[in-house]
Amino acid sequence: MSSYHLSESKSIAMMKFLALCFFVISLINIPIAEARIRHYKWELKYEYKSPDCYKKLVITINGRTPGPTILAQQNDTVIVEVKNSLLTANTAIHWHGIRQIGTPWFDGTEGVTQCPILPGDTFVYKFVVDRPGTYLYHAHYGMQREDGLFGSIRVALPDGESEPFAYNYDRSIILTDWYHKSTFEQAVGLSSIPFQWVMEPQSLLIQGKGRFNCSAANPPMKADVCNNTNPECSLYSTTVVPGKTYRLRISSLTALSALSFQIEGHNMTVVEADGHYVEPFVVKNLFIYSGETYSVLVYTDQDPARNYWITTNVVSRNATTPPGLAVLNYYPNHPRRSPPTIPPSGPMWNDMDSRFNQSVAIRARKGHVYSPPASSDRVIVLLNTQNRVNGKTRWSVNNVSYDIPHTPYLIALKENLLHTFSQTPPPEGYDFANYDIKAVQNNTNATASDAIYRLQLNSTVDIVLQNANTMNPNNSETHPWHLHGHDFWVLGYGEGKFDPINDPKKYNLVDPIMKNTVPVHPFGWTAFRFKADNPGVWAFHCHIESHFFMGMGVAFEEGIERVGKLPSSIMGCGETKHLLKP
């Protein structure tokens, strides 16, 4: 080959090399955010576990409770393949805080968006996580959540984007209360005449671990039933390095209890709530209600020669449940080394002012405020009461106790099976002028219904939750309400009876926080606003397991005509059996 051809070949090779270099440089200079697919395969089983040293049947995911944390980035697609190996129990899993835009059938709410997953069946959930933040998943069938079927969802920003606060490490901690009775026993008691209340939980668990005092049990328990030396119930310990900032994602999935959370000797700076950035504020005690998630920043600036207590306590109820304990382990101390102090006691259970003040203090972070519409198209006032319906003790909303239908609403509406649930619209208010929220009411006109609220697509709706006295004198309870499929602007909280003329004038329309779960305090009210812009049918209910089971909930429909073709996998119950394609 001539020298001319050799030099020509070298020139072509050099040009190709330079072109490749320019291409690589262009990739570096132009950020490309590519959504990923996150695939999980889960098997649900009943297994004997001792999370608080007392052995009982719990629901595990791949042998664990809490289940595996779902890790994803904004706009990723999450696919979860769920095999129900519970043998004798149906199930469904709700992705708490994920709005399911375009996929309302994968919200995981049995009776509302899908039929339950039968024993032996495998069901595939597929949805997009469209916002960064801290979320949850849990069972949404009967009272199954409190048997251990739950876990965390952590959604990060896309590569190259940063949050408005800095930290070195990221941890997730779920708080739960724990009963020794099975949910089957509890459900039977709640449905019986005479009524049998579930009573207070036996333990509080921090990240699935707690310690029930076996030796103090009455009657005494055998060692094969309750054993405080069982390594399975050793306290949860999280190891930290001195001089660093930790983001702790604190979530509550309690069945009943409102909680306070504290770390001995450390302040916590609240920076996120339910997936939204909040104007930072410092607390020593974080009040948290079932279904809520918070991110707090903790700086490890204490004496590194020892460990520190992490504690959680029941508030809002005069409970007999002992505090939940865990250990903040300062490296290089041993993780099992007990702190040298008595665990901090936490706030008084009836310190209502502190809890109310925290609710009022939360504001959207500057630079991250999403302004609500200036006014609403519709106002729905929901009065929470205790009633007797056909001799049974029930919770009601505007004197209507909620029943979940056998044919899921989403399918019934899409397939025109309207005879499967009541078409009588539920009440949008109560006898405001004459109802005394501080008195025990007769409420003899209470009924049960599976009717739903029909909302105009893209309309703006105000919800006012009003708390009242229960059937016990001088008693009103804290109710955390969770809305599926949406976030809402928290406009305000108040004490006493909501004033429809004057209280809306005090709404925060400047920097209200957006949430998906909000408490309504004893003898008080909470108001929020949301856009009915997500076609589907969505549950809205008290997140206390026994309260929702007893009827404290409603359902909203919006834009059903805009919902796409339903997957056949969600069908097979009630009057949807004939829709299943072989």
N, C-alpha and C positions, 0 to 999 in steps of 0.2 A: 504494500500500500504506500502511496506517495506521501511525502511530508505535508502536502497541501490538504489531502483528505484527513490526515491525523489532526491537523490544526482546526479543520472545519468541525470535526467530531468533538474536539475539546470546547470549541465555541458554543456548539449546541448544548453540550452538557452544562457549561457554565450558565447559559441562558436559562436552562431548566432549573438549575440550582437557585439562581437569583429569583426566578418566579416563585419557587417554593418558599424562599425566605420572605418575599413580599406577602405571600398568602398567610404565612404564620404570623407576621407582624400585624396584618389586618385583623387576624383573630384576636390578638392580644389587645388591640385598640378598640375593637367593637365588642362590647359585652353581649354574650348570648345566654339568655336565661332559658334553659331547656327543662321543662317539667319532666319529672321521672315517674315511674310506676313503682309503688311500694307494695310488695306482695307478702301476705301473711297467711299461714295455714294453722288453724286452731282446732283442737279437739276439746270439747267440753265434757267433763266427767264429774260424777259424785265421788269424792274420796274422803276418807277419814283424815282429818287434820286437827292440830291443837294450836291454833294461832294465839290463844290466851292461856294455854296449858290445859284447857278442858277439851276433850276429844269429842268431835261431832262431825256429821257429814257436811262437807262444804262443796261448792262448785269450783272446779279448777279449770284453768285454760292451760293446756299442755303441762299439767301437773302443778300449776302455780296459782296462788291468789295472794295479792293482786296479780292480774294477768300481765303479759308483756306490754311494755310501753311502746306505743306506735310513734315512730320518729319519721318526720317528713318535712319537706319544705313547701312554702306557699306555692299553690297551683299544682302540686303533685296529685296524681291519682292513687288512691289507696284501695287495694283489693284485699278483702279478708274472706277467706274460705273457712266457713264455720261448720264443723261436723258435730252434730248433737248426739253424743254418746251418754246422755243422762238416763237412758233405759226406759224410764217411766214418766218423763216430764218433757213438755214442750218448752220452747224458749224463743227469745228474740233479743237482739242487741241494738240499743240506741246509741248513736254517736252524738254525745251531748255537747252542744255548742257548734256543731258542724251544720250549716244551714241547708245542705242538700239542694242547692240551686240546680234545677233541671233533673234531679233524681229523687223526687219526694217519696218514691216507693222504697228507698233504702234508708229511710229515717229509723227503721227498726222498732216501730211502735205497734205492738200486736193489737188488732182490733181497729186501728186507725189507718195505718199505712200498709200493713201486711198481715197475712195469716201466720200463725206461729210455725216455727221449725219443728217438725215432728221427730221423735226419737229415731235415731238411725239415719236421718236425712242430712244432707249437706246443702248449705245455702251460701251463695256468694254475694257479698256486699261489695259495691264498687261506687266510689264517690270521690269528688275533688275537694281537697282542703284549700279553700280560696283565701284564707287569712292567716297570718302568723298568730301565735298565742298558745294559751294553755287550755286544753279541753279534756274531756273524759269520755269513756264508754262504759256502759253498764247494761245489765239485763233490763228488759222492759216487758216482762210477762209476770202477772201476779205480783207477788212480793219477793221475787227471786233475786233481786239485786243484793239483798242483805245476806244471801247465802255465800257471797264471795265472788260473784261474777261481775268484775269491774276492773278498770285500769286507766292509765293516763294516755293522752294524746298530746304530743309536743310538736308544734309546727313552727319551723324556723323561717326566717326571711330568706329570699333567694341569695345565692352567692354574690358577694360584692356589696350588699346592702347592710346597713348597721342600724341598731336600735338606739333610741335616744337616751340610753344609759349604758354604763360599762360594767362588766363583771368578768371574773376569771373562770368560774365553774358554774355548771347548771345542774340542779337536782330537782327531782319530782317527789313529793310526799303526799300521800292520800290519807286523810283522817276518816275513820269509820267508827261507828258503835257496833257492839257485837252481842247477840243474844244466844243463849244456850238452847232455847227451844227452836224447833224447826219452823220454817215459814208456813208449813202445812198446818201445824198446831196453832200458830198465831192466827192464820186466816180463818180456821174453824171457829176459834174463840170470838173473833171480831164479827162473824156472821151469825152467832148464836143468840138465842133468847133463853136465859138472860145473857146480856153482853159480857164478854170476858176481855178486858183490856190487856194489851201486851206487856204492860208495866215498863219499868226502866230497864235499859240494857245492862248486862252483867259487866261489860268491859268497854274500854275505849282502845282502839287499835291505831297505831301510827305505822303507816306503810305495812299493814297486815300483821303487826306484832303487838302483843300486850301481855299483861300478867294478871290473871285472876287468882285470888288468894285461896288455894285449894284447902288449906288447913282450917280456914275460917268458915267453910261451907257448912250449912245446917240443912239436912243431915250430912254427916261426914261422907266424903267421896272416896271410892277406892282408887288406888294409885294407877290402875290401868285406865281410869276415866279422867282423873285430874291429877297432874304431877308437875309441881313447880320446878323440878330438876330437868324436865324435858328440854333438850336444846332447841327444839322447834319453836318454843316460846321465849327464847332469849330476846331481850329488848333490841329494838331496831337501833343501829348505831351508824351515823354518817361521819366519815373522816374528813377533816378540814386541815388545811395548812395555815399556820399563823400568817397574818398580814395580807390576806387575800379577801376578795369580795365574791360572795356566793349568791347566785340567784336561786332562791328556793321557790319552787312552784307548789304552793299549798292548796290542796283541793279537799273538799268535803263531800263524802257520799254516805253520810249517816242515814240510818233508817228513821230516826226520831229526833236526835239531839242537835240543838244549836251549841256551838263550841267556841271556846277561847283558846288561842294557841300562843305560846310564849317560849322564848329561849333564855335560859338563865343568864343574866349579866349582859345580854346583847339587845340592842335596838334593832328594829326592822323598818326598812323604808319601803313602803308600798308603791309599786310602779306599774302594775298591770292588774286588771280585773276582768275576768271572762273574755280575754282576748283583746282588750282595749287598754291603751296606755292611759294612766291616770297621773294627774299632777302629784308629784311625790309628796308623801307625808309620812312622818315617823310615828311608830307605835311601839309600845312594849307588849301589849296584848292585841292580837288580831282576832276580831270576832268574825266567824265564818259560819255560813248556813248551808244546809245540804244542797248540793248542785252548784255551789259557787267555786270559782278558782281565783287565786291571787298569786302574783309574783311579788316576792319581797327580796330586797337586797340586804345581806348580812355581812358586816365586815368583821373578820376574826381578829379582834384587837385586844382580847383578854389574856390573862396569864396563861402561857402555853404549857405550864407544868402540870395541868390538870384537865379533866373533862368537865362538861357542863350538861345540866338537865335540859331536855326538851319536854314540855308538858302540854297537855290539852285537857280542858275541863268542860263539863256541861254547864251551860248558862241558860237562862230563861225558864228552867224547870228546877224545882227543888228535888234534885235527883239523888239517888243512893249510889249511883255509879262512881267508882273511884277514878281519879285522874288517869289519863294515859301517859305513859312515860317512854322516852327514848333518850339516846345519848348523843351529844355533839362531841365527837372525839377529836381532840387537838393532837395532830401528829407531832411527835412519835409516841404518845401515850398509847397503851393497849386499848383497842376498841371496847373491850369488856370491863375496863377499869371503871368502877362506879365513882361518880363525882363525890367529893368529900362533904357535900352539903345536903340539907333537906330540900327536896324539890319545891320550887316556888308554888304557892297556893293558887295563883290566878285570881281574877276578879270575883266579887260576890255574884252568885247566880242571879240575884234580882236587881243588879245594877243596870237598870233599864236606861238611864241617862247616857252612860258610856256607849252602849250599843247603838242607841238612837243617834248620838253625835257622830259616830264613825260613819253611819249610813249617810248622814247629811254632808259629811266632810269630803266625800269622794267626788272629784271633778275630772273632766277630760283634760288631758295634758295639753298645755299650750303648744300650738303647731300641729296638733293631732285632734282638733275639735271638728266633729261632723255636726253641723248645725241641724236641729230638727225643723220640720215645717212649722211655720209660725202659728198655725191653727190646725184643728182636726175636722174631719168630715163627720165623725160619729163618736159618741161617748157611751161607753158601756160601764156601768157601775156593778161590781160583783161583791155582794155581801156574804162573808163566810160565816156560816152558823152550824151548830150541832142540832140534829133533829132526830125524831123517831119516825121512821117510815115503815108502815106495816109491822110495827112492834120492834123493829131492829134499830139500833143506834147507828146513825149515819151522819156524815158531813154533807152539807148542802151549800149551793151557791144560789142566792136569791130564792131559797126554799125549794130548789130542785137538786136532787142528789143524782150524780152522774153514773150512768151504766155504760160499760163498754159493749158495743154490739158484737154479735158472732160473725157478721159479714163486715169486713173492714170498710170504713167510709170511702176511702180513696177508690176502691174497686166498685162499691155500690154506686157512687156518683158517676164514675166514668162509664160504667156499663148499664146505667139507668135502672138500677135495682133499688129504687127509692122506697119501696115498701118494706125494706129491711131495717129501717130506723124511723123514728118519729119525725114527721114533717112539720110539727107545731113549733114555731120559733121559741127558743127559751127567753125568759124575761131579761131585759136590759137594765133593770134597776129594781128597787124595792120600795116599800112604803116609807120613804125618807122622813116624812113629817111626823109619823106616829111611832116609828120603831126606836126603842130605847136600847142602844148598844151595850149599856152597862147592866142591864137586867136580864135574868133568866127568862126566856120567852117560851110561850106555849108551842108555837110553830106547828099547830095541828094540821095545817093545810099543806105540809110538805109532801112532795111526790118524787118519784124516781123517773128519769128519762134519759134517752140516748140522743136527744135532739142536738143540733149543732148551730153555731152562729155562721151565717152566710155573709161574707164581706165582699164589697166591691173591689175588684182588682185595682191596685195602685192607689186605693184610697188611704187616707191617714186616719188612724183609729187611736183614741184615748181609752185606756183601761184604768179604772180606779178600783183598787182592792180595799174593801172596808172590813176591818176586824170587829168582832162583837164578843159578847159573853158566851161561854159554852153552857152546857146544861148544869154546870156546877157554879154556885154563887161566887161572885168576885173572881172569876177566872177567865182569862183570855190568853190564847197561845200565839207563839210566833209561827208564821207560815211562810216558808220560802217557796215562791211560785216560779216555775220554769216554763218558758215559751219555746216550743220547737220551731225550727225553720226560720227564725228571725233573731235579730238583735233589736233592742228597744232603747229609747232615751228615757232615763229616769228623771222625771220632772219634779218630783217632790215627795216628801214624807210629812205626815202630820199626826198629832195626837187628838183623840176624840173622834167625833163624827165629821166626815168630810162636808165642807160647805161648798155646794156647786156654784155659788155666786162669787164668793170672796177668795176661796183657796186657789182657783186657777190663776188669779192675778199674781200669786206669789211663785208660780212655776219658774224653774230655772230654764230659760231658753237660750242662755248665753254659752254655757260650757257643760251641759249635762253629760254624765258618763253614759256610755252604751253598755248594756249587759244582756244576758239571756236568763238570769235568775235574780230575783230580788225578794227581800223579806218584807212582810207586812207585820208590824210590831203589835204587841198586845194593846187592845182598845185604840188602835190607830189606823191610819190609811196610807197607802202608797199609790202614786199616780205615775203612769208611763205612757209613751206615745210610740207607735210603730207604723211603718208603711206595709200595707198588705200587698206586697209586690213579689211574692214567691208562690207561683201556682201550685196548689196542692191542698191537703187537709192536715192540720197541725194541732197537736195536743197542747193544752195549756193547763197546768195542774200544780197542786201543792206537791213538793218533792219529798215530803215525809211519806214513807211507804204505806203505813197504816191509814193515813188520811186519804191518799189517792185511792187506795183499795176500798175505803168507806164512802167514796163518792165526791171528793173535793177536786173537781176538775171540769173542764169544758173542752170543746173542740171548735176550731175555726176552719172554714173553707173559703178559698179565694181562687178565682181564675181556673176552675176545674177544666174549662174548655180548652185551656192552653197547655194542659198536661199531655205529654206525649204518650205513645203506646205503652201500656203497662206490661212488664215482664210476667210471663206465666208463673215464674218461681214464687211470686208473692201470693198466689191463689191456692185454693184447695180446702177452704173452710167455709162454714155457713152456706150461703147460696152461690159461692164461687166455684164449687166443685165441677160444675158442668163446663166451666171456662178453661179447665186444664186440658191442654192438648197432649195427646199420647205421644 
